[in-house]
């Protein structure tokens, strides 16, 4: 008899699935489907999804919203023991916020070769940080590709 495989509730896959839930919220709101969660001591302390269109704010990226919630939760502007899980590699703006917030670990699903801070070789801030990529990469990438495919089809 096959045993059901359960995801460890403290694994990278578990927390990336939570970020994917946030990305799906963005998708449902016709926002670029990126989601993020901030984790401290194996507990989610901040959640966010892209809201740039809804808020008419270029800084309303998933990472920024999740970080703001996390800073509020801990009552401090830095959280050096925290981990950020985000479905797509952070941009330069978000990487700056991660640097200033002293987030220790960045875990992302899929690279962003056009706008991602690592893809552009701009990672000098993070020499002492842990960066993990390709967690549920295909799921994260598929959501983005489907979003942009639907946008092209609706124009054409």
C-alpha positions in Angstrom: 0.0 0.0 0.0 1.4 3.4 -1.0 1.8 5.9 1.7 0.6 9.5 0.9 3.6 11.8 0.7 3.2 14.8 3.0 5.2 17.9 2.6 7.3 18.8 5.6 5.5 21.9 7.1 8.9 23.6 7.5 10.4 22.7 4.1 11.3 25.1 1.3 8.5 23.5 -0.8 5.9 24.2 1.9 6.7 27.9 2.2 7.1 28.3 -1.6 3.6 26.8 -2.0 2.4 29.6 0.4 4.1 32.1 -1.9 2.3 30.5 -4.9 -1.0 31.0 -3.1 -0.2 34.7 -2.9 0.8 34.7 -6.6 -2.5 33.2 -7.5 -4.2 36.1 -5.6 -2.3 38.5 -7.8 -3.3 36.6 -10.9 -7.0 36.7 -9.9 -6.7 40.4 -9.6 -5.1 40.7 -13.0 -1.7 41.6 -11.5 1.6 40.1 -12.5 1.4 36.8 -10.5 4.2 37.1 -8.0 3.8 36.1 -4.4 6.0 36.2 -1.3 6.1 35.2 2.3 8.5 36.1 5.1 9.3 33.3 7.5 10.8 33.7 11.0 11.3 30.6 13.2 9.3 28.5 10.8 6.3 30.8 11.0 5.0 33.1 8.3 5.1 36.6 9.6 4.4 38.5 6.4 2.5 37.8 3.1 2.3 39.7 -0.1 1.4 39.6 -3.7 1.9 42.1 -6.5 -0.6 45.0 -6.2 1.0 47.6 -8.5 -2.0 48.1 -10.7 -4.6 48.0 -7.9 -2.7 50.5 -5.8 -1.3 52.5 -8.8 2.1 52.2 -7.0 5.2 51.0 -8.8 6.7 49.9 -5.4 3.8 47.6 -4.5 5.7 44.4 -5.4 5.0 41.2 -3.5 8.3 41.3 -1.6 7.8 44.9 -0.5 4.3 44.2 0.8 5.4 41.0 2.6 8.4 42.8 4.1 6.2 45.6 5.4 3.9 43.2 7.1 6.8 41.3 8.6 8.5 44.5 9.9 5.1 45.5 11.5 4.8 42.0 13.0 8.2 42.1 14.7 8.1 45.8 15.5 11.4 46.5 13.9 12.8 47.5 10.5 15.3 44.7 10.4 14.8 40.9 10.7 18.2 39.3 10.3 17.0 35.8 11.1 14.2 35.9 8.5 13.8 34.1 5.2 12.0 35.5 2.2 10.2 33.0 -0.2 9.2 34.6 -3.5 8.0 32.9 -6.7 10.2 35.0 -9.0 13.7 36.3 -8.5 13.5 39.7 -6.8 14.2 42.9 -8.8 16.8 45.5 -7.9 14.3 47.6 -5.8 13.2 44.6 -3.8 16.8 43.4 -3.3 17.6 46.7 -1.8 14.8 46.4 0.6 16.0 42.9 1.5 19.5 44.2 2.1 18.3 47.1 4.3 15.9 44.8 6.2 18.9 42.4 6.7 16.9 39.4 5.6 19.3 36.5 5.9 18.0 34.1 3.3 16.3 34.6 -0.1 14.6 31.6 -1.6 13.0 32.1 -5.0 11.2 29.8 -7.5 12.2 31.0 -11.0 14.8 33.3 -12.3 13.9 36.6 -14.0 16.5 37.1 -16.6 15.1 40.5 -17.6 14.6 42.2 -14.3 16.1 39.9 -11.6 18.9 41.2 -9.5 21.0 38.1 -9.7 20.4 37.6 -13.4 21.8 41.1 -13.9 24.9 40.2 -11.9 23.9 42.8 -9.2 24.3 40.6 -6.1 27.2 42.4 -4.3 24.9 43.2 -1.4 24.4 39.6 -0.7 27.8 38.0 -0.4 27.1 36.9 3.2 23.5 35.9 2.6 22.1 32.5 1.6 20.4 32.5 -1.8 18.5 29.4 -2.9 16.8 29.2 -6.3 14.6 26.8 -8.3 12.2 25.8 -5.5 9.1 24.7 -7.3 10.6 26.5 -10.4 8.2 24.9 -12.9 5.1 25.9 -10.9 6.3 29.4 -10.5 7.3 29.8 -14.1 4.1 28.3 -15.4 1.9 30.8 -13.6 3.9 33.7 -15.1 4.0 32.2 -18.6 0.2 31.6 -18.5 -0.5 35.1 -17.3 1.6 36.7 -20.1 0.2 34.3 -22.7 -3.3 35.3 -21.8 -2.3 39.0 -22.1 -0.9 38.5 -25.6 -4.0 36.5 -26.7 -6.4 39.2 -25.4 -4.6 41.8 -27.5 -4.5 39.8 -30.6 
